[in-house]
Amino acid sequence: MKHNFYDVKTKSKVEAEVLEKVSYGQPGNERYAFRAKTADGRNLTAFVSKATWEKANI
């Protein structure tokens, strides 16, 4: 699955393959995110809605 991420180093949006989906925070106060890597190995994180996170098949 591909998703759009913001690359801080290049200050531009990039499309990358989602490697995993993660959640941060305590139960009841969670944030949902997709993780990916750039072509040169840097990490990318994009926070998404719970509905998008649950719909993703990863």
PDBQT receptor file of N, H, CA, C and O in Angstrom, charges set to zero:
ATOM      1  N   MET A   1       0.843  -1.171   0.000  1.00  0.00    +0.000 N 
ATOM      2  CA  MET A   1       0.000   0.000   0.000  1.00  0.00    +0.000 C 
ATOM      3  C   MET A   1       0.891   1.238   0.000  1.00  0.00    +0.000 C 
ATOM      4  O   MET A   1       1.860   1.307   0.757  1.00  0.00    +0.000 OA
ATOM      5  N   LYS A   2       0.574   2.198  -0.830  1.00  0.00    +0.000 N 
ATOM      6  H   LYS A   2      -0.213   2.143  -1.445  1.00  0.00    +0.000 HD
ATOM      7  CA  LYS A   2       1.327   3.457  -0.882  1.00  0.00    +0.000 C 
ATOM      8  C   LYS A   2       0.553   4.545  -0.153  1.00  0.00    +0.000 C 
ATOM      9  O   LYS A   2      -0.676   4.520  -0.092  1.00  0.00    +0.000 OA
ATOM     10  N   HIS A   3       1.302   5.508   0.403  1.00  0.00    +0.000 N 
ATOM     11  H   HIS A   3       2.300   5.528   0.354  1.00  0.00    +0.000 HD
ATOM     12  CA  HIS A   3       0.704   6.635   1.112  1.00  0.00    +0.000 C 
ATOM     13  C   HIS A   3       1.610   7.848   0.927  1.00  0.00    +0.000 C 
ATOM     14  O   HIS A   3       2.808   7.701   0.689  1.00  0.00    +0.000 OA
ATOM     15  N   ASN A   4       1.039   9.040   1.035  1.00  0.00    +0.000 N 
ATOM     16  H   ASN A   4       0.065   9.159   1.229  1.00  0.00    +0.000 HD
ATOM     17  CA  ASN A   4       1.826  10.268   0.926  1.00  0.00    +0.000 C 
ATOM     18  C   ASN A   4       2.407  10.645   2.284  1.00  0.00    +0.000 C 
ATOM     19  O   ASN A   4       1.705  10.650   3.295  1.00  0.00    +0.000 OA
ATOM     20  N   PHE A   5       3.694  10.957   2.289  1.00  0.00    +0.000 N 
ATOM     21  H   PHE A   5       4.264  10.953   1.467  1.00  0.00    +0.000 HD
ATOM     22  CA  PHE A   5       4.417  11.363   3.486  1.00  0.00    +0.000 C 
ATOM     23  C   PHE A   5       5.068  12.710   3.220  1.00  0.00    +0.000 C 
ATOM     24  O   PHE A   5       5.297  13.080   2.069  1.00  0.00    +0.000 OA
ATOM     25  N   TYR A   6       5.365  13.444   4.289  1.00  0.00    +0.000 N 
ATOM     26  H   TYR A   6       5.179  13.144   5.224  1.00  0.00    +0.000 HD
ATOM     27  CA  TYR A   6       6.110  14.695   4.159  1.00  0.00    +0.000 C 
ATOM     28  C   TYR A   6       7.554  14.413   4.546  1.00  0.00    +0.000 C 
ATOM     29  O   TYR A   6       7.827  13.994   5.671  1.00  0.00    +0.000 OA
ATOM     30  N   ASP A   7       8.476  14.640   3.620  1.00  0.00    +0.000 N 
ATOM     31  H   ASP A   7       8.254  14.981   2.706  1.00  0.00    +0.000 HD
ATOM     32  CA  ASP A   7       9.906  14.435   3.862  1.00  0.00    +0.000 C 
ATOM     33  C   ASP A   7      10.488  15.744   4.400  1.00  0.00    +0.000 C 
ATOM     34  O   ASP A   7      10.594  16.726   3.665  1.00  0.00    +0.000 OA
ATOM     35  N   VAL A   8      10.859  15.757   5.660  1.00  0.00    +0.000 N 
ATOM     36  H   VAL A   8      10.773  14.959   6.257  1.00  0.00    +0.000 HD
ATOM     37  CA  VAL A   8      11.339  16.977   6.325  1.00  0.00    +0.000 C 
ATOM     38  C   VAL A   8      12.661  17.448   5.722  1.00  0.00    +0.000 C 
ATOM     39  O   VAL A   8      12.874  18.651   5.571  1.00  0.00    +0.000 OA
ATOM     40  N   LYS A   9      13.541  16.527   5.379  1.00  0.00    +0.000 N 
ATOM     41  H   LYS A   9      13.368  15.549   5.501  1.00  0.00    +0.000 HD
ATOM     42  CA  LYS A   9      14.845  16.911   4.855  1.00  0.00    +0.000 C 
ATOM     43  C   LYS A   9      14.724  17.626   3.511  1.00  0.00    +0.000 C 
ATOM     44  O   LYS A   9      15.374  18.648   3.293  1.00  0.00    +0.000 OA
ATOM     45  N   THR A  10      13.904  17.098   2.614  1.00  0.00    +0.000 N 
ATOM     46  H   THR A  10      13.376  16.267   2.790  1.00  0.00    +0.000 HD
ATOM     47  CA  THR A  10      13.750  17.712   1.296  1.00  0.00    +0.000 C 
ATOM     48  C   THR A  10      12.618  18.736   1.250  1.00  0.00    +0.000 C 
ATOM     49  O   THR A  10      12.443  19.431   0.249  1.00  0.00    +0.000 OA
ATOM     50  N   LYS A  11      11.860  18.824   2.327  1.00  0.00    +0.000 N 
ATOM     51  H   LYS A  11      12.002  18.260   3.140  1.00  0.00    +0.000 HD
ATOM     52  CA  LYS A  11      10.726  19.754   2.441  1.00  0.00    +0.000 C 
ATOM     53  C   LYS A  11       9.738  19.576   1.294  1.00  0.00    +0.000 C 
ATOM     54  O   LYS A  11       9.315  20.545   0.664  1.00  0.00    +0.000 OA
ATOM     55  N   SER A  12       9.383  18.332   1.037  1.00  0.00    +0.000 N 
ATOM     56  H   SER A  12       9.727  17.545   1.549  1.00  0.00    +0.000 HD
ATOM     57  CA  SER A  12       8.430  18.033  -0.025  1.00  0.00    +0.000 C 
ATOM     58  C   SER A  12       7.633  16.780   0.335  1.00  0.00    +0.000 C 
ATOM     59  O   SER A  12       8.020  16.004   1.209  1.00  0.00    +0.000 OA
ATOM     60  N   LYS A  13       6.510  16.606  -0.363  1.00  0.00    +0.000 N 
ATOM     61  H   LYS A  13       6.196  17.237  -1.072  1.00  0.00    +0.000 HD
ATOM     62  CA  LYS A  13       5.711  15.411  -0.178  1.00  0.00    +0.000 C 
ATOM     63  C   LYS A  13       6.249  14.316  -1.081  1.00  0.00    +0.000 C 
ATOM     64  O   LYS A  13       6.617  14.563  -2.230  1.00  0.00    +0.000 OA
ATOM     65  N   VAL A  14       6.289  13.108  -0.549  1.00  0.00    +0.000 N 
ATOM     66  H   VAL A  14       5.990  12.908   0.384  1.00  0.00    +0.000 HD
ATOM     67  CA  VAL A  14       6.740  11.948  -1.314  1.00  0.00    +0.000 C 
ATOM     68  C   VAL A  14       5.737  10.816  -1.117  1.00  0.00    +0.000 C 
ATOM     69  O   VAL A  14       5.058  10.742  -0.093  1.00  0.00    +0.000 OA
ATOM     70  N   GLU A  15       5.656   9.946  -2.104  1.00  0.00    +0.000 N 
ATOM     71  H   GLU A  15       6.208  10.006  -2.936  1.00  0.00    +0.000 HD
ATOM     72  CA  GLU A  15       4.815   8.766  -1.981  1.00  0.00    +0.000 C 
ATOM     73  C   GLU A  15       5.728   7.579  -1.728  1.00  0.00    +0.000 C 
ATOM     74  O   GLU A  15       6.693   7.356  -2.459  1.00  0.00    +0.000 OA
ATOM     75  N   ALA A  16       5.417   6.820  -0.684  1.00  0.00    +0.000 N 
ATOM     76  H   ALA A  16       4.633   7.001  -0.089  1.00  0.00    +0.000 HD
ATOM     77  CA  ALA A  16       6.271   5.689  -0.319  1.00  0.00    +0.000 C 
ATOM     78  C   ALA A  16       5.413   4.505   0.083  1.00  0.00    +0.000 C 
ATOM     79  O   ALA A  16       4.243   4.659   0.436  1.00  0.00    +0.000 OA
ATOM     80  N   GLU A  17       6.002   3.331   0.027  1.00  0.00    +0.000 N 
ATOM     81  H   GLU A  17       6.951   3.206  -0.260  1.00  0.00    +0.000 HD
ATOM     82  CA  GLU A  17       5.326   2.102   0.421  1.00  0.00    +0.000 C 
ATOM     83  C   GLU A  17       5.271   2.021   1.952  1.00  0.00    +0.000 C 
ATOM     84  O   GLU A  17       6.295   2.150   2.622  1.00  0.00    +0.000 OA
ATOM     85  N   VAL A  18       4.084   1.809   2.490  1.00  0.00    +0.000 N 
ATOM     86  H   VAL A  18       3.251   1.704   1.946  1.00  0.00    +0.000 HD
ATOM     87  CA  VAL A  18       3.901   1.709   3.940  1.00  0.00    +0.000 C 
ATOM     88  C   VAL A  18       4.471   0.378   4.406  1.00  0.00    +0.000 C 
ATOM     89  O   VAL A  18       4.118  -0.677   3.878  1.00  0.00    +0.000 OA
ATOM     90  N   LEU A  19       5.366   0.432   5.410  1.00  0.00    +0.000 N 
ATOM     91  H   LEU A  19       5.652   1.289   5.839  1.00  0.00    +0.000 HD
ATOM     92  CA  LEU A  19       5.996  -0.773   5.936  1.00  0.00    +0.000 C 
ATOM     93  C   LEU A  19       5.249  -1.336   7.135  1.00  0.00    +0.000 C 
ATOM     94  O   LEU A  19       5.169  -2.552   7.312  1.00  0.00    +0.000 OA
ATOM     95  N   GLU A  20       4.700  -0.444   7.960  1.00  0.00    +0.000 N 
ATOM     96  H   GLU A  20       4.765   0.543   7.817  1.00  0.00    +0.000 HD
ATOM     97  CA  GLU A  20       3.964  -0.895   9.137  1.00  0.00    +0.000 C 
ATOM     98  C   GLU A  20       2.997   0.183   9.579  1.00  0.00    +0.000 C 
ATOM     99  O   GLU A  20       3.132   1.352   9.218  1.00  0.00    +0.000 OA
ATOM    100  N   LYS A  21       2.012  -0.235  10.372  1.00  0.00    +0.000 N 
ATOM    101  H   LYS A  21       1.903  -1.184  10.666  1.00  0.00    +0.000 HD
ATOM    102  CA  LYS A  21       1.113   0.730  10.983  1.00  0.00    +0.000 C 
ATOM    103  C   LYS A  21       1.283   0.616  12.495  1.00  0.00    +0.000 C 
ATOM    104  O   LYS A  21       1.343  -0.484  13.045  1.00  0.00    +0.000 OA
ATOM    105  N   VAL A  22       1.360   1.761  13.150  1.00  0.00    +0.000 N 
ATOM    106  H   VAL A  22       1.312   2.654  12.703  1.00  0.00    +0.000 HD
ATOM    107  CA  VAL A  22       1.628   1.804  14.583  1.00  0.00    +0.000 C 
ATOM    108  C   VAL A  22       0.644   2.737  15.262  1.00  0.00    +0.000 C 
ATOM    109  O   VAL A  22       0.040   3.601  14.627  1.00  0.00    +0.000 OA
ATOM    110  N   SER A  23       0.494   2.544  16.577  1.00  0.00    +0.000 N 
ATOM    111  H   SER A  23       0.985   1.842  17.093  1.00  0.00    +0.000 HD
ATOM    112  CA  SER A  23      -0.316   3.465  17.366  1.00  0.00    +0.000 C 
ATOM    113  C   SER A  23       0.521   3.937  18.542  1.00  0.00    +0.000 C 
ATOM    114  O   SER A  23       1.314   3.180  19.102  1.00  0.00    +0.000 OA
ATOM    115  N   TYR A  24       0.334   5.195  18.906  1.00  0.00    +0.000 N 
ATOM    116  H   TYR A  24      -0.311   5.810  18.451  1.00  0.00    +0.000 HD
ATOM    117  CA  TYR A  24       1.074   5.825  19.991  1.00  0.00    +0.000 C 
ATOM    118  C   TYR A  24       0.096   6.306  21.051  1.00  0.00    +0.000 C 
ATOM    119  O   TYR A  24      -1.030   6.685  20.725  1.00  0.00    +0.000 OA
ATOM    120  N   GLY A  25       0.504   6.298  22.306  1.00  0.00    +0.000 N 
ATOM    121  H   GLY A  25       1.418   5.990  22.570  1.00  0.00    +0.000 HD
ATOM    122  CA  GLY A  25      -0.298   6.863  23.379  1.00  0.00    +0.000 C 
ATOM    123  C   GLY A  25      -0.996   5.816  24.224  1.00  0.00    +0.000 C 
ATOM    124  O   GLY A  25      -0.899   4.613  23.984  1.00  0.00    +0.000 OA
ATOM    125  N   GLN A  26      -1.699   6.319  25.215  1.00  0.00    +0.000 N 
ATOM    126  H   GLN A  26      -1.778   7.297  25.410  1.00  0.00    +0.000 HD
ATOM    127  CA  GLN A  26      -2.431   5.482  26.151  1.00  0.00    +0.000 C 
ATOM    128  C   GLN A  26      -3.785   5.094  25.560  1.00  0.00    +0.000 C 
ATOM    129  O   GLN A  26      -4.311   5.809  24.707  1.00  0.00    +0.000 OA
ATOM    130  N   PRO A  27      -4.352   3.978  25.999  1.00  0.00    +0.000 N 
ATOM    131  CA  PRO A  27      -5.701   3.608  25.532  1.00  0.00    +0.000 C 
ATOM    132  C   PRO A  27      -6.695   4.736  25.824  1.00  0.00    +0.000 C 
ATOM    133  O   PRO A  27      -6.733   5.279  26.928  1.00  0.00    +0.000 OA
ATOM    134  N   GLY A  28      -7.479   5.065  24.836  1.00  0.00    +0.000 N 
ATOM    135  H   GLY A  28      -7.449   4.623  23.940  1.00  0.00    +0.000 HD
ATOM    136  CA  GLY A  28      -8.432   6.163  24.964  1.00  0.00    +0.000 C 
ATOM    137  C   GLY A  28      -7.868   7.481  24.488  1.00  0.00    +0.000 C 
ATOM    138  O   GLY A  28      -8.620   8.428  24.257  1.00  0.00    +0.000 OA
ATOM    139  N   ASN A  29      -6.544   7.563  24.335  1.00  0.00    +0.000 N 
ATOM    140  H   ASN A  29      -5.933   6.794  24.523  1.00  0.00    +0.000 HD
ATOM    141  CA  ASN A  29      -5.890   8.788  23.868  1.00  0.00    +0.000 C 
ATOM    142  C   ASN A  29      -4.787   8.396  22.873  1.00  0.00    +0.000 C 
ATOM    143  O   ASN A  29      -3.626   8.774  23.027  1.00  0.00    +0.000 OA
ATOM    144  N   GLU A  30      -5.184   7.632  21.853  1.00  0.00    +0.000 N 
ATOM    145  H   GLU A  30      -6.127   7.326  21.727  1.00  0.00    +0.000 HD
ATOM    146  CA  GLU A  30      -4.205   7.091  20.919  1.00  0.00    +0.000 C 
ATOM    147  C   GLU A  30      -4.128   7.923  19.643  1.00  0.00    +0.000 C 
ATOM    148  O   GLU A  30      -5.085   8.588  19.247  1.00  0.00    +0.000 OA
ATOM    149  N   ARG A  31      -2.954   7.862  19.015  1.00  0.00    +0.000 N 
ATOM    150  H   ARG A  31      -2.176   7.322  19.337  1.00  0.00    +0.000 HD
ATOM    151  CA  ARG A  31      -2.736   8.440  17.692  1.00  0.00    +0.000 C 
ATOM    152  C   ARG A  31      -2.280   7.309  16.793  1.00  0.00    +0.000 C 
ATOM    153  O   ARG A  31      -1.560   6.409  17.225  1.00  0.00    +0.000 OA
ATOM    154  N   TYR A  32      -2.703   7.359  15.543  1.00  0.00    +0.000 N 
ATOM    155  H   TYR A  32      -3.288   8.090  15.192  1.00  0.00    +0.000 HD
ATOM    156  CA  TYR A  32      -2.433   6.280  14.601  1.00  0.00    +0.000 C 
ATOM    157  C   TYR A  32      -1.534   6.794  13.492  1.00  0.00    +0.000 C 
ATOM    158  O   TYR A  32      -1.683   7.926  13.031  1.00  0.00    +0.000 OA
ATOM    159  N   ALA A  33      -0.590   5.943  13.063  1.00  0.00    +0.000 N 
ATOM    160  H   ALA A  33      -0.470   5.023  13.437  1.00  0.00    +0.000 HD
ATOM    161  CA  ALA A  33       0.388   6.394  12.076  1.00  0.00    +0.000 C 
ATOM    162  C   ALA A  33       0.816   5.261  11.163  1.00  0.00    +0.000 C 
ATOM    163  O   ALA A  33       0.715   4.083  11.505  1.00  0.00    +0.000 OA
ATOM    164  N   PHE A  34       1.304   5.658   9.977  1.00  0.00    +0.000 N 
ATOM    165  H   PHE A  34       1.386   6.615   9.700  1.00  0.00    +0.000 HD
ATOM    166  CA  PHE A  34       1.956   4.748   9.045  1.00  0.00    +0.000 C 
ATOM    167  C   PHE A  34       3.439   5.052   9.066  1.00  0.00    +0.000 C 
ATOM    168  O   PHE A  34       3.836   6.211   9.192  1.00  0.00    +0.000 OA
ATOM    169  N   ARG A  35       4.269   4.014   8.941  1.00  0.00    +0.000 N 
ATOM    170  H   ARG A  35       3.946   3.073   8.838  1.00  0.00    +0.000 HD
ATOM    171  CA  ARG A  35       5.722   4.179   8.891  1.00  0.00    +0.000 C 
ATOM    172  C   ARG A  35       6.225   3.695   7.543  1.00  0.00    +0.000 C 
ATOM    173  O   ARG A  35       5.700   2.736   6.978  1.00  0.00    +0.000 OA
ATOM    174  N   ALA A  36       7.261   4.378   7.027  1.00  0.00    +0.000 N 
ATOM    175  H   ALA A  36       7.687   5.157   7.486  1.00  0.00    +0.000 HD
ATOM    176  CA  ALA A  36       7.873   4.010   5.749  1.00  0.00    +0.000 C 
ATOM    177  C   ALA A  36       9.328   4.452   5.760  1.00  0.00    +0.000 C 
ATOM    178  O   ALA A  36       9.793   5.057   6.726  1.00  0.00    +0.000 OA
ATOM    179  N   LYS A  37      10.046   4.147   4.678  1.00  0.00    +0.000 N 
ATOM    180  H   LYS A  37       9.668   3.656   3.894  1.00  0.00    +0.000 HD
ATOM    181  CA  LYS A  37      11.436   4.572   4.514  1.00  0.00    +0.000 C 
ATOM    182  C   LYS A  37      11.603   5.188   3.136  1.00  0.00    +0.000 C 
ATOM    183  O   LYS A  37      10.949   4.787   2.174  1.00  0.00    +0.000 OA
ATOM    184  N   THR A  38      12.504   6.183   3.058  1.00  0.00    +0.000 N 
ATOM    185  H   THR A  38      13.036   6.509   3.840  1.00  0.00    +0.000 HD
ATOM    186  CA  THR A  38      12.837   6.781   1.770  1.00  0.00    +0.000 C 
ATOM    187  C   THR A  38      13.794   5.855   1.027  1.00  0.00    +0.000 C 
ATOM    188  O   THR A  38      14.239   4.846   1.575  1.00  0.00    +0.000 OA
ATOM    189  N   ALA A  39      14.106   6.194  -0.201  1.00  0.00    +0.000 N 
ATOM    190  H   ALA A  39      13.745   7.013  -0.647  1.00  0.00    +0.000 HD
ATOM    191  CA  ALA A  39      15.023   5.380  -1.001  1.00  0.00    +0.000 C 
ATOM    192  C   ALA A  39      16.410   5.321  -0.381  1.00  0.00    +0.000 C 
ATOM    193  O   ALA A  39      17.118   4.326  -0.535  1.00  0.00    +0.000 OA
ATOM    194  N   ASP A  40      16.810   6.400   0.333  1.00  0.00    +0.000 N 
ATOM    195  H   ASP A  40      16.235   7.208   0.459  1.00  0.00    +0.000 HD
ATOM    196  CA  ASP A  40      18.139   6.401   0.954  1.00  0.00    +0.000 C 
ATOM    197  C   ASP A  40      18.108   5.961   2.418  1.00  0.00    +0.000 C 
ATOM    198  O   ASP A  40      19.097   6.136   3.130  1.00  0.00    +0.000 OA
ATOM    199  N   GLY A  41      16.983   5.391   2.884  1.00  0.00    +0.000 N 
ATOM    200  H   GLY A  41      16.179   5.249   2.306  1.00  0.00    +0.000 HD
ATOM    201  CA  GLY A  41      16.929   4.764   4.197  1.00  0.00    +0.000 C 
ATOM    202  C   GLY A  41      16.445   5.612   5.362  1.00  0.00    +0.000 C 
ATOM    203  O   GLY A  41      16.458   5.144   6.501  1.00  0.00    +0.000 OA
ATOM    204  N   ARG A  42      16.019   6.848   5.112  1.00  0.00    +0.000 N 
ATOM    205  H   ARG A  42      16.009   7.228   4.188  1.00  0.00    +0.000 HD
ATOM    206  CA  ARG A  42      15.511   7.671   6.211  1.00  0.00    +0.000 C 
ATOM    207  C   ARG A  42      14.074   7.285   6.544  1.00  0.00    +0.000 C 
ATOM    208  O   ARG A  42      13.316   6.873   5.665  1.00  0.00    +0.000 OA
ATOM    209  N   ASN A  43      13.701   7.422   7.818  1.00  0.00    +0.000 N 
ATOM    210  H   ASN A  43      14.317   7.757   8.531  1.00  0.00    +0.000 HD
ATOM    211  CA  ASN A  43      12.364   7.059   8.271  1.00  0.00    +0.000 C 
ATOM    212  C   ASN A  43      11.353   8.156   7.960  1.00  0.00    +0.000 C 
ATOM    213  O   ASN A  43      11.663   9.347   8.009  1.00  0.00    +0.000 OA
ATOM    214  N   LEU A  44      10.137   7.723   7.637  1.00  0.00    +0.000 N 
ATOM    215  H   LEU A  44       9.885   6.756   7.597  1.00  0.00    +0.000 HD
ATOM    216  CA  LEU A  44       9.023   8.629   7.405  1.00  0.00    +0.000 C 
ATOM    217  C   LEU A  44       7.855   8.190   8.271  1.00  0.00    +0.000 C 
ATOM    218  O   LEU A  44       7.622   6.994   8.442  1.00  0.00    +0.000 OA
ATOM    219  N   THR A  45       7.120   9.151   8.818  1.00  0.00    +0.000 N 
ATOM    220  H   THR A  45       7.310  10.123   8.679  1.00  0.00    +0.000 HD
ATOM    221  CA  THR A  45       5.936   8.872   9.614  1.00  0.00    +0.000 C 
ATOM    222  C   THR A  45       4.821   9.797   9.173  1.00  0.00    +0.000 C 
ATOM    223  O   THR A  45       5.037  10.996   8.992  1.00  0.00    +0.000 OA
ATOM    224  N   ALA A  46       3.628   9.246   8.998  1.00  0.00    +0.000 N 
ATOM    225  H   ALA A  46       3.453   8.272   9.145  1.00  0.00    +0.000 HD
ATOM    226  CA  ALA A  46       2.459  10.049   8.651  1.00  0.00    +0.000 C 
ATOM    227  C   ALA A  46       1.330   9.659   9.601  1.00  0.00    +0.000 C 
ATOM    228  O   ALA A  46       0.943   8.492   9.663  1.00  0.00    +0.000 OA
ATOM    229  N   PHE A  47       0.805  10.631  10.338  1.00  0.00    +0.000 N 
ATOM    230  H   PHE A  47       1.119  11.579  10.288  1.00  0.00    +0.000 HD
ATOM    231  CA  PHE A  47      -0.308  10.379  11.232  1.00  0.00    +0.000 C 
ATOM    232  C   PHE A  47      -1.602  10.393  10.423  1.00  0.00    +0.000 C 
ATOM    233  O   PHE A  47      -1.815  11.271   9.586  1.00  0.00    +0.000 OA
ATOM    234  N   VAL A  48      -2.463   9.410  10.683  1.00  0.00    +0.000 N 
ATOM    235  H   VAL A  48      -2.290   8.697  11.363  1.00  0.00    +0.000 HD
ATOM    236  CA  VAL A  48      -3.700   9.245   9.930  1.00  0.00    +0.000 C 
ATOM    237  C   VAL A  48      -4.873   9.052  10.888  1.00  0.00    +0.000 C 
ATOM    238  O   VAL A  48      -4.682   8.865  12.090  1.00  0.00    +0.000 OA
ATOM    239  N   SER A  49      -6.074   9.101  10.348  1.00  0.00    +0.000 N 
ATOM    240  H   SER A  49      -6.229   9.253   9.372  1.00  0.00    +0.000 HD
ATOM    241  CA  SER A  49      -7.266   8.888  11.168  1.00  0.00    +0.000 C 
ATOM    242  C   SER A  49      -7.382   7.411  11.543  1.00  0.00    +0.000 C 
ATOM    243  O   SER A  49      -6.778   6.541  10.916  1.00  0.00    +0.000 OA
ATOM    244  N   LYS A  50      -8.161   7.160  12.565  1.00  0.00    +0.000 N 
ATOM    245  H   LYS A  50      -8.652   7.867  13.075  1.00  0.00    +0.000 HD
ATOM    246  CA  LYS A  50      -8.363   5.787  13.016  1.00  0.00    +0.000 C 
ATOM    247  C   LYS A  50      -9.034   4.961  11.924  1.00  0.00    +0.000 C 
ATOM    248  O   LYS A  50      -8.692   3.793  11.739  1.00  0.00    +0.000 OA
ATOM    249  N   ALA A  51      -9.982   5.549  11.200  1.00  0.00    +0.000 N 
ATOM    250  H   ALA A  51     -10.260   6.498  11.351  1.00  0.00    +0.000 HD
ATOM    251  CA  ALA A  51     -10.689   4.836  10.138  1.00  0.00    +0.000 C 
ATOM    252  C   ALA A  51      -9.725   4.429   9.027  1.00  0.00    +0.000 C 
ATOM    253  O   ALA A  51      -9.793   3.300   8.540  1.00  0.00    +0.000 OA
ATOM    254  N   THR A  52      -8.834   5.320   8.620  1.00  0.00    +0.000 N 
ATOM    255  H   THR A  52      -8.778   6.237   9.015  1.00  0.00    +0.000 HD
ATOM    256  CA  THR A  52      -7.839   5.014   7.591  1.00  0.00    +0.000 C 
ATOM    257  C   THR A  52      -6.886   3.942   8.084  1.00  0.00    +0.000 C 
ATOM    258  O   THR A  52      -6.524   3.034   7.336  1.00  0.00    +0.000 OA
ATOM    259  N   TRP A  53      -6.479   4.045   9.343  1.00  0.00    +0.000 N 
ATOM    260  H   TRP A  53      -6.773   4.783   9.950  1.00  0.00    +0.000 HD
ATOM    261  CA  TRP A  53      -5.542   3.094   9.943  1.00  0.00    +0.000 C 
ATOM    262  C   TRP A  53      -6.141   1.697   9.988  1.00  0.00    +0.000 C 
ATOM    263  O   TRP A  53      -5.465   0.718   9.673  1.00  0.00    +0.000 OA
ATOM    264  N   GLU A  54      -7.423   1.599  10.384  1.00  0.00    +0.000 N 
ATOM    265  H   GLU A  54      -7.972   2.394  10.640  1.00  0.00    +0.000 HD
ATOM    266  CA  GLU A  54      -8.082   0.296  10.475  1.00  0.00    +0.000 C 
ATOM    267  C   GLU A  54      -8.346  -0.308   9.101  1.00  0.00    +0.000 C 
ATOM    268  O   GLU A  54      -8.326  -1.530   8.955  1.00  0.00    +0.000 OA
ATOM    269  N   LYS A  55      -8.594   0.527   8.091  1.00  0.00    +0.000 N 
ATOM    270  H   LYS A  55      -8.610   1.520   8.210  1.00  0.00    +0.000 HD
ATOM    271  CA  LYS A  55      -8.904   0.066   6.744  1.00  0.00    +0.000 C 
ATOM    272  C   LYS A  55      -7.666  -0.483   6.031  1.00  0.00    +0.000 C 
ATOM    273  O   LYS A  55      -7.797  -1.308   5.127  1.00  0.00    +0.000 OA
ATOM    274  N   ALA A  56      -6.471  -0.043   6.420  1.00  0.00    +0.000 N 
ATOM    275  H   ALA A  56      -6.364   0.627   7.154  1.00  0.00    +0.000 HD
ATOM    276  CA  ALA A  56      -5.239  -0.448   5.748  1.00  0.00    +0.000 C 
ATOM    277  C   ALA A  56      -4.940  -1.916   5.989  1.00  0.00    +0.000 C 
ATOM    278  O   ALA A  56      -5.009  -2.401   7.118  1.00  0.00    +0.000 OA
ATOM    279  N   ASN A  57      -4.608  -2.618   4.913  1.00  0.00    +0.000 N 
ATOM    280  H   ASN A  57      -4.552  -2.224   3.995  1.00  0.00    +0.000 HD
ATOM    281  CA  ASN A  57      -4.229  -4.037   4.999  1.00  0.00    +0.000 C 
ATOM    282  C   ASN A  57      -2.714  -4.144   4.888  1.00  0.00    +0.000 C 
ATOM    283  O   ASN A  57      -2.158  -4.202   3.791  1.00  0.00    +0.000 OA
ATOM    284  N   ILE A  58      -2.062  -4.169   6.038  1.00  0.00    +0.000 N 
ATOM    285  H   ILE A  58      -2.513  -4.122   6.929  1.00  0.00    +0.000 HD
ATOM    286  CA  ILE A  58      -0.606  -4.228   6.071  1.00  0.00    +0.000 C 
ATOM    287  C   ILE A  58      -0.183  -5.399   6.918  1.00  0.00    +0.000 C 
ATOM    288  O   ILE A  58       1.012  -5.640   7.086  1.00  0.00    +0.000 OA
TER     289      ILE A  58
